[in-house]
Amino acid sequence: MKLTINGEEKIIEKDTLTISTLLLAESVKMPEMVSVELNGEMVERDVFDTQEVKEGDALEFLYFMGGGQ
Amino acid sequence: MNLTEEQIERYSRHILLQDIGGPGQEKILNAKVLIIGAGGLGAPIALYLAAAGVGHIGIIDGDVVDLSNLQRQVIHFTPDLGKAKVESAKEKMQAINPDVKVTTYKDLIMASNARDMIKDYDFIVDGTDNFATKFLINDACVLEGKPYSHGGILRFDGQTFTHIPGEGCYRCIFDGPPPKDLIPTCSQAGVLGAIAGILGTIQAAEVLKFITGAGDLLTNRLMIFDAKKMKFREAKFKKRDNCPVCGVNPTVTELEDIEQAACDLKDA
């Protein structure tokens, strides 16, 4: 299915996906450290395993960024 | 407060802006802003806020200027090596604009002093380099009902948002700090110097917008930029009922220190 992830269009060769399986398919390191926005709404971590992702969805994977000095 | 002839000239490019004008400039001259960190982000924030005429600027940093800082911390110059960062910063700020009162704190912000340090300021800016302090500032600002600007940078990327009391906070995006050493710091992973300037000037612009009421703040929106592609994106978020600090039944009701690695070469 075609998705937009962090502003880029991607084709994921899967028919069904949840947030958790998408993070895995995208080889996201330390998925427990990533927050996810789906179509403009933050997704609660406790539904990552059940929240389905569909054709045309737009996602943001939000990573910790801690620098400043 | 009446602007003097010299002030009218100094701030003429602000006064010309319809959203600021003379009354907006007077608000800037009466504002009190606290900058936490006189480093990569703090440098452009302090320079622009001083230039803009923010009447009282507090600046906190416990470090001295180190050679590895000079690649990005543009408020510090080579002759400042070894000098307290807050003193080096104050000199430049007052050289740009003697109108500005600068209060320096050569100190670390910690659970024990955070609420006291922020309570007299109108707006707080996070220019710190580690998650423990970023969460501490978030929690202190939520508990004290203070608006603040969050900023984080790494490699070629940056993130920022503006918290206003009653709106989404850092813990509405990320529950709590990552375990120590799990996420690389700038000293481990590096950072492009100019990234600090891009993000810090966005934060400075947010401060001036907050003070003057001009435009829409980065509230409930996390701005993310990727300087390799030179693209800006934003993720929408909102105040979460189950947020650990600003939610309905908060678990964070007082501040605590979390030990973490900082973004400094000598600590790596």
Interface residues (C-beta under 8 A of the other chain):
Chain A: N6 G7 M30 M33 S35 E37 G40 E41 M42 E44 R45 E60 L62 F64 M65 G66 G67 G68 Q69
Chain B: G37 G39 G40 L41 G42 D63 N69 Q73 D126 G127 T128 D129 N130 F131 K134 G151 G152 I153 L154 D157 G158 Q159 C172 I173 F174 D175 P178 L182 I183 T185 C186 V191 A196 L222 I224 K231 R233 A235 K236 F237 K238 R240 N242 A262 C263 D264
